[in-house]
Amino acid sequence: MAIQSKYLASGLAALVLSGSAFGAGHDAAPVVDAESALAKLQDGNKRYTSNSVSSGKPTAKARTATAQGQHPFAIVVGCADSRTSPEIVFDQNLGDLFVIRTAGNLVDDYAMGSIEYAVEHLGARLIVVLGHERCGAVKAAVGAANAPGHVGSIVRDIRPAVNAVSKYPGDVLVNAINENVYRVADKICRKAVLGDKAPSVRVVRAVYDLDSGKVEFLK
């Protein structure tokens, strides 16, 4: 027991000493306010939908500029769907976005901690919850209350959104996708521990159109 206590004490001491190192490797983050960050994303999406080739492709210059640190101007919580990469959809480059992706754009403790880190240490002040049309994760939750394996956890967490819109007029999948985005955004607002940065942080909701490439920011 004494040995365990010794190791525990050593581990806690190391954790305290390394706490400031968690954000090491990044100079004082140049903060882009939420409104300016949103405008940059909107402009980027316009470029993406109007140009045949993205202007935000990674380049040697961008790689060199971000090799020793990152200063993303926005956080995007998106779906893991391979067709919805935020860097491409918003026509951004290496180091521009801090991206968290899971099926159904859900947030767990790991995702929440990542958001808190990006706000505290990297200077991000805008959080975008980005859903998309015809989302397979939401479709699975619309079709059944459970699923095998770990997919069941995804379905379980999306089902409340499905149930909430069950009597809404219109397409149940579309309604559930929007509702899920709202609920994830609300969860971030309620549970993310942002300290004194909270007043300057904005959480916005958006849905990506797979056909047009346009991102609609929801009210």
N, C-alpha and C positions, 0 to 999 in steps of 0.2 A: 504493500500500500504506500509505503514511504517512497519507493522507487517511482511509482506512478505519479505521486504528488510532485516529485522532483522534476519529472519530464513535463508534467502539466505546467508547472511554474516556469520552466525554461521556454515552453512553447508560447505561453502567454506573454512573456517578456519579449520574445522574438517578434510576436505579432504587434505589440505596441511599438517596438523600435522600427518595424517595417511599415507601419501604417502610412507614414508620409511617403514612403517609397512606392505605394500603390499607384500613385499618379506621376511617378518619376518618368523622365524621358520626354516630358512635355514642358516647354516654356510656359510662362503665364499665358493662358488661353485668351486670344483676341475674341471678345464676345460679340457676336452678331445678334442684335435684338430679334425677338420673335417675329415681328412684322416684316422686317427686312429679310429674314430667312424664308418666310412664307413667300414673299415676292420672288425670291431667287428660285424657289421650287416651281412656282407657277410659270415663270419665264422659261425655265428649263424644260418643263413639260410642253410648252408651246413650241420650242425648238424641236423637241423629239417628234411631235406629231406633224410638223411642217417640213422637216428636212429628211432626205433619204438616208443620210449618214449622220450618226451622232457626233457632235463636236467634243463630247466629254470623254473620248477614249483615253485610257491611261497612256502616258507618254514618259520618256526617260526623264524629262524635266520634272514632271509631277512625282515620279518615283523618288528622285533625288530630294525634292523639297519636303517629302513626307517621311523620309527614311528615319529621321531622328525624333520625330514627334508628330502628333496629329492634332488638328484643330477643326473638327467637323462643325459646320454651322447649324446642323439640324440632326435630330434623331428620328429615324423612321422605323416604326414597328409594323412589319409587313408579313405577308404570307410566304411560306416557303415555295410556293408554286414557281416553277422554273421560268414562267412567262412574265414574271412581275418584278424583276430586279429593280429596286429603287434607283440605283446609280444610273441605269439606262433610261428608265421611265422619266426621270427628272434631268437627264442629260448632264450628269455630274462626273467628276473625276476622282482619282484616288485621294482619300483624306477629306472629301467634302461632306460625306454623310456617315453617321454612326448608325449602322443598320442591325436590327434584331429581327430575325425571321423564324417563324414556326408555322406549321400548318394551321390555318384558321386565324392567323395573326393574334394568337393568344399570348398572355403574359403570365409567367410563373415567378417564383422568387428569384431565379437566375436572371430572367429578363428584367425584373424590377431593379435588381442590383445593378445591372448593366446601365439602365436608364439613369439611376442615381449617380453612378460613376461618371457618365458622360456630362451630366449637368455640373457636378461638383468639380471635376478635374479637367474637363475638356472645353468647357465654356458654352456648351449647347443650350439654347433657350427655347427652341421649338421642338415639340414632340408631335409627330404625325402618325396616327394609326391608319394604316392603309389596307383596306379590304379590296376585293376585286370581284367582278361579275363571274358567275358560274364557278364559284369557289367549291372545290371538291370536298373540303372538310365540312363546310356548312351543309352541303348537299347530303353528306353522310348523316349529319345530325338531323336533317329534315326527314330522312328516310327511315331512321331507326333510333331507338333510345339508347342503344349500346352497340359495341363492336368488339371484335376479338383483339387480344393483345393490348399494347399501349395505345392503339388507336382509340380504344374505349375511353381513355382519359380525355382525348380531344373531343370526342362526341359528347361526353358528359358535361364538359365545360361550355360547349356551344348550345346545348339543349335548352337552357333557360331563355336564350334569345329566340329560339324556334317557338317555344311555348308562348312567349310574350306576344308574338305576332300571328298566332294561329287563327285568330278571328279578324285579322286585318283584311281589308279588300286588296285585290291585286295578287301578284305572284308571290307565293310564300317564300321561295328561295331568295328572291330579290329583297323582300322585306327582312328576312332573317339575316342576310349578309349585312344590311345597313344597321340592323339592331345589334348585331354582334360587334360591329365597329363602335357603336355608341357605348356599349357595355364595357368593352376593353378600355376605351378612353376614360370612362367614368372610374374604372378600377384604378387606373394610373393616377387620376386626380385624387382619389381617396387614399391610396396606399403608398405611393412613392414618397419617400422621406427626402425632401429637398432642402430642408433647413431654411436659411435666410435667402436662398436663391429662388424659393417658391414664388414670390410675387412677380418675378420677371419671366417665369416660365409659362408658356402657353401650350395647351394640348388641343390639336385639331383633328378632325375626322375626315377621311377621304375614301373614295372608291375608284378603282382603276377599271376602265373599260377595255377589255381585251381586244375588241374589234377596232375601235378608233384610236386607242392609245392615250385617250384623254383621261386626266384625273379630275374627278369632281370633288370639290371640297364641300362637305356637308355643313349645314347650319345647325 
